[in-house]
């Protein structure tokens, strides 16, 4: 599952992003309302965690404009404003839930799981490229009808590649999306995981799906 976190407080954003990634979610972070609105409008996310007080476009405005455009992604509003009127205003703007700071990470997880359960009818479809199939809900992968066992990080990397079939994703994009913006880009961890995925996904099959585009990045295509 892919989550968009719109939060300008770097400490809170880092804490939430790390925690959600450890739980197996793909997490992107937007630092202001304008960036958050643009990303949330893309349709690439299963849930948006939206701060209320943001630079530029505020959280309420972001929420209202998303709903006005017909974007139905579940939105969890995350804010320090805990007055009843603030909660009512947030929910009336189109948010699906409201969590005040400070909060327990376990409660955030529980609320996200509840939102995902409620939205399963509109959850992302099973991903397919050639005979490779990835189910985001059951977290299963098969190739040619045979189950492929993946670690959490391998699953996240494959899922990201499969969400962009035929599109070359740069090393920087892959590292940022999977390991985070503060990850040391000089490390060879990405290459190591690509090798592991190739052994599990492509080995024994006549048509490889994971390709290296020299000097550009990686792409998954038939």
Secondary structure by P-SEA (a helix, b strand, c coil): cbbbbbcccaaaaaaaaaaaaaaccbbbbbccaaaaaaaaacccccccccccccccccaaaaaaaaaaaccccbbbbbcccccaaaaaaaaaacccccccccccaaaaaaaaaaaaaaaccccccccccccbbbbccccccccccbbbbbcaaaaaaaaaaaacccccccaaaaaaaccccccccccaaaaaaaaaaaaacccccccccccccccbbbbbcc
